[in-house]
Amino acid sequence: MALVFLHYVVGDLTLGKPDFVEFSEADTLGAAARAIAESPEGAIPVWRKRGTAAGAALRSSECFVGMLNSLDVATFLARAGRDYERAMQTPVSEVVVPNPSLLKEVDPGARLVDALEVMKLGARCLLVRRSLAWEGITNHFSTPYNGKWLKNSETMSTSTASKSSQPSSSTLPHYNFCCLSREDVVRFLIGCLGALAPIPLSSISSLGAFNPHYSYIEASSSALAAISMIPHDPCAVAVVETNSDGTHKILGDISAYKLWKCDYMAAAWALANLSAGQFAFGVDDNGSSPLPPLDYPINSALEDASAPTSPRSRMFSSKSIGFVNNQWNQVAMGRLRSMYRGRSKPLTCKHTSTLAAVMAQMLSYRATHIWVIDSETEDNVLVGVVSYIDILDAVTKYPSILFPPTP
């Protein structure tokens, strides 16, 4: 474990990562929707517009505004009303929630163990500088985390240039950056399972590697009401049915992960008009290609059978089970439960699953979270949720593993 967390530095994880491209807050929501679909993380960092001078590149982290994900886009459209095309021209600055703590700039020579501590404190992404000076670094040990390596780029460039015979990065016209996500770190760690032993083969329950305090909403409640209940990390709320004993049976979820690459206009209509259960059932079955706007208002009543049909309402659920023109009732609820399968089924694991299995499951599905169910029942009883931050916490919280005794 010490060889993994102490001998590797952040720069080692940037190999093969593409250069980071800034997305400006002045761009439109439509451009953001396309960028989110192309982003491997399903969310994009938003930046303040800055000058083109070489010195401005040295303050990249100070220009960061916040993260924008697919759920933010769908929610804004749902609340905007019928005129989707006009809403798509809205500047991103009016939609994104400012939160500079979600991104931290780190030196490429920072130890991996220190970078993990920064992520555990709330940073979702690490902005790593690429420069000619970094190519000259060969020492895999850096200053232990005490805040010194989280300095501004000008200071880092000065200290790095003094150790390298290559030109200082501050003299270059531009810096190249790449962005490391929590998924990138977990993907690196899954290649080091042997060094992490015995942690990977332990159950997530024994490691405390999932959060039992999950957010949930009843399937019969409004889908739009779930938005205010969704936490920031993970950005997901479980859609449940409460059993007679007070436990929750998970039927699906409403999350940024499920809306990644979705048809935002269809999702917005469904978010404003359907129940949470209906929304969760159809959210995976819509196409990603753009369609013309709806032919009727976004807040039209579900029971209004006279409302004109729209290709978008059929696109939202490929099962075509008639939710749009029928009021939510017990019959529809029973049909939902009986047909809840396939891609619409929530991604789950058992509380007895090993950490290695959960890591592999999350990476293979490119998921941000997995719902944890009780293995002793067959009714999908929800007991918690596991996210990337829970995994990072599990592999770093044992001092005997981080710093094994010297033989």
Buried (B, 14 or more C-beta within 10 A) or exposed (E): BEEBBBEBBBBEBBEEBEEBEBBBBEBBBBBBBEBBBEBEBBBBBBBBEBEEEEEEBBBBBBBBBBBBBBBBBBBBBBBBBBEBEEBBEBBBBEBBEEBEEBBBBBBBBBBBBBBBBBBBEEBBBBBBBBBBBBEEBEEBEBBEBEEBBBBEBEEBBEBBBEEBEBEBBBEBEEBBBBBBBBBBBBBBBBEBBEBBEEBBEBBBBEBEBBBEEBBBBBBBBBBBEBBEBBBEBBBBBBBBBEEEEEBBBBBBBBBBBBBBBBBBBBBBBBBBBBBBBBBBBBBBBBBEEEBEBBBBEBEBEBEEEEBEEBEBBEBBBBBEBEBBBBEBEEEBBEBBBEEBEEEBBBBBBBBBBBBBBBBBBBBEEEBBBBBBBBBEEEEBBBBBBBBBBBBBBBBBBEEEBBEEEEE
